[in-house]
Amino acid sequence: MLHGIYPDFETSRLKVRVVSFEEETCRWGLFERDTSERIGAIQFYFDREAGAFSYEIDASSRDRGLVEEALEPLVQFMFNTMRLKEVGVIEDGLKLEAIGFEKEGNRQVIRRK
């Protein structure tokens, strides 16, 4: 389903659903695919060329790679549909190298190729 221009989508373990959106921000809820239990959220903020995200995840769901799993299609959406040139995050603890992020000082960044 689309909410404005923002899609819902699924990964192998998650349902990722838009829970709120405005012109330059969108918040997706993270739900366990099998149980539909809400376990967290990812919020994107962006302008014409760059974006950043923040996230929250329940303690019982940490260290399972779920935020990273949800971010991969979200980042692709930001690059392919929103045409952003860069997406970054300051939060530590995420292992985002596998989906193309690189460490730059105290943040991790991925750039459109």
C-alpha contacts under 8 A as a table, 3 or more apart, distances in Angstrom:
res1	aa1	res2	aa2	distance
1	M	7	P	5.80
1	M	8	D	5.50
1	M	9	F	7.97
2	L	5	I	5.97
2	L	6	Y	5.39
2	L	7	P	4.43
2	L	8	D	6.40
3	H	6	Y	5.06
3	H	7	P	6.26
3	H	8	D	7.98
3	H	18	V	6.94
3	H	21	F	7.82
6	Y	18	V	7.15
6	Y	26	C	7.54
7	P	17	R	7.63
7	P	18	V	7.06
8	D	15	K	7.75
8	D	16	V	5.70
8	D	17	R	4.67
8	D	18	V	5.95
9	F	15	K	6.20
9	F	16	V	5.35
9	F	17	R	6.71
10	E	13	R	7.66
10	E	14	L	5.60
10	E	15	K	4.49
10	E	16	V	5.80
10	E	33	R	7.68
11	T	14	L	5.08
11	T	15	K	6.52
11	T	16	V	7.89
11	T	69	E	7.16
11	T	70	A	6.98
12	S	33	R	7.59
13	R	32	E	6.23
13	R	33	R	5.20
13	R	34	D	7.46
13	R	66	L	7.72
14	L	30	L	6.53
14	L	31	F	5.56
14	L	32	E	4.87
14	L	33	R	4.40
14	L	34	D	7.98
14	L	66	L	7.62
14	L	70	A	7.32
15	K	30	L	6.13
15	K	31	F	5.04
15	K	32	E	6.25
15	K	33	R	5.18
15	K	36	S	7.39
16	V	28	W	6.05
16	V	29	G	5.69
16	V	30	L	4.91
16	V	31	F	6.23
16	V	70	A	7.10
17	R	28	W	5.14
17	R	29	G	5.20
17	R	30	L	6.73
17	R	31	F	7.79
18	V	21	F	7.37
18	V	26	C	7.21
18	V	27	R	5.91
18	V	28	W	4.27
18	V	29	G	6.18
19	V	26	C	7.95
19	V	27	R	5.76
19	V	28	W	5.47
19	V	29	G	5.98
20	S	26	C	5.95
20	S	27	R	5.29
20	S	28	W	7.20
21	F	24	E	7.89
21	F	25	T	5.73
21	F	26	C	4.20
21	F	27	R	6.13
22	E	25	T	5.32
22	E	26	C	6.31
24	E	45	Y	5.94
24	E	46	F	5.47
24	E	47	D	6.32
25	T	43	Q	7.08
25	T	44	F	5.47
25	T	45	Y	4.55
25	T	46	F	6.40
26	C	43	Q	5.70
26	C	44	F	5.40
26	C	45	Y	6.92
27	R	41	A	6.79
27	R	42	I	5.73
27	R	43	Q	4.23
27	R	44	F	6.41
28	W	41	A	5.52
28	W	42	I	5.33
28	W	43	Q	6.31
29	G	38	R	6.85
29	G	39	I	7.81
29	G	40	G	5.98
29	G	41	A	4.31
29	G	42	I	6.59
30	L	38	R	5.77
30	L	39	I	5.69
30	L	40	G	5.01
30	L	41	A	5.19
30	L	42	I	7.47
30	L	70	A	7.79
31	F	35	T	7.81
31	F	36	S	5.12
31	F	37	E	5.19
31	F	38	R	4.27
31	F	39	I	5.63
31	F	40	G	7.22
32	E	35	T	5.51
32	E	36	S	4.92
32	E	37	E	5.31
32	E	38	R	6.53
32	E	39	I	6.90
33	R	36	S	5.55
33	R	37	E	7.97
39	I	57	I	5.80
39	I	58	D	5.38
39	I	61	S	6.79
40	G	55	Y	7.38
40	G	56	E	5.20
40	G	57	I	4.10
40	G	58	D	5.94
41	A	55	Y	5.59
41	A	56	E	5.37
41	A	57	I	6.54
42	I	53	F	6.76
42	I	54	S	5.86
42	I	55	Y	4.33
42	I	56	E	6.61
42	I	67	V	7.87
43	Q	53	F	5.41
43	Q	54	S	5.36
43	Q	55	Y	6.12
44	F	51	G	6.73
44	F	52	A	5.76
44	F	53	F	4.37
44	F	54	S	6.72
45	Y	51	G	5.48
45	Y	52	A	5.37
45	Y	53	F	6.08
46	F	49	E	7.48
46	F	50	A	5.66
46	F	51	G	3.93
46	F	52	A	6.31
47	D	50	A	5.76
47	D	51	G	6.43
48	R	84	L	6.72
49	E	83	R	7.27
49	E	84	L	4.59
49	E	85	K	5.30
49	E	86	E	6.84
50	A	84	L	5.28
50	A	85	K	5.68
50	A	86	E	4.75
50	A	87	V	5.79
51	G	84	L	6.97
51	G	86	E	6.22
51	G	87	V	4.62
51	G	88	G	6.42
52	A	87	V	5.25
52	A	88	G	4.67
52	A	89	V	5.59
53	F	87	V	7.65
53	F	88	G	6.66
53	F	89	V	5.60
54	S	89	V	6.73
54	S	90	I	7.96
54	S	91	E	7.24
55	Y	67	V	7.74
57	I	61	S	6.50
57	I	62	R	6.50
57	I	67	V	7.75
58	D	61	S	5.34
58	D	62	R	6.56
59	A	62	R	5.37
61	S	64	R	6.16
61	S	66	L	7.47
62	R	65	G	7.34
62	R	66	L	7.61
63	D	66	L	7.82
65	G	68	E	5.29
65	G	69	E	6.10
65	G	95	K	7.84
66	L	69	E	4.91
66	L	70	A	6.21
67	V	70	A	5.18
67	V	71	L	6.10
67	V	94	L	7.79
68	E	71	L	5.08
68	E	72	E	6.56
68	E	94	L	6.98
68	E	95	K	6.98
68	E	96	L	6.32
68	E	99	I	7.96
69	E	72	E	5.82
69	E	73	P	7.95
70	A	73	P	6.39
70	A	74	L	6.63
71	L	74	L	4.91
71	L	75	V	5.82
72	E	75	V	5.39
72	E	76	Q	6.40
72	E	99	I	6.26
73	P	76	Q	4.97
73	P	77	F	6.14
74	L	77	F	5.04
74	L	78	M	6.25
75	V	78	M	4.97
75	V	79	F	6.24
75	V	87	V	7.35
76	Q	79	F	5.14
76	Q	80	N	5.78
76	Q	81	T	7.91
77	F	80	N	5.23
77	F	81	T	5.28
77	F	82	M	6.67
78	M	81	T	5.77
78	M	82	M	4.76
78	M	83	R	6.20
78	M	84	L	5.84
79	F	82	M	5.74
79	F	83	R	4.61
79	F	84	L	4.98
79	F	85	K	6.67
79	F	86	E	7.92
79	F	112	R	6.19
80	N	83	R	5.41
80	N	84	L	7.84
84	L	87	V	7.46
84	L	112	R	7.31
85	K	111	R	5.63
85	K	112	R	5.11
86	E	109	V	6.92
86	E	110	I	5.75
86	E	111	R	4.36
86	E	112	R	6.20
87	V	109	V	5.72
87	V	110	I	5.45
87	V	111	R	6.51
88	G	107	R	6.78
88	G	108	Q	5.55
88	G	109	V	4.25
88	G	110	I	6.41
89	V	107	R	5.55
89	V	108	Q	5.40
89	V	109	V	6.62
90	I	106	N	6.24
90	I	107	R	4.28
90	I	108	Q	6.43
91	E	94	L	7.37
91	E	107	R	7.08
92	D	107	R	7.67
95	K	98	A	7.19
96	L	99	I	5.60
96	L	100	G	6.67
96	L	101	F	5.34
96	L	102	E	7.68
96	L	108	Q	7.71
97	E	100	G	5.05
97	E	101	F	4.75
97	E	102	E	6.09
98	A	101	F	7.34
100	G	110	I	5.98
101	F	108	Q	5.84
101	F	109	V	5.05
101	F	110	I	4.41
101	F	111	R	7.89
102	E	108	Q	5.34
102	E	109	V	5.33
102	E	110	I	6.27
103	K	106	N	7.37
103	K	107	R	6.00
103	K	108	Q	4.49
103	K	109	V	6.47
104	E	107	R	5.43
104	E	108	Q	5.78
104	E	109	V	6.84
105	G	108	Q	7.89
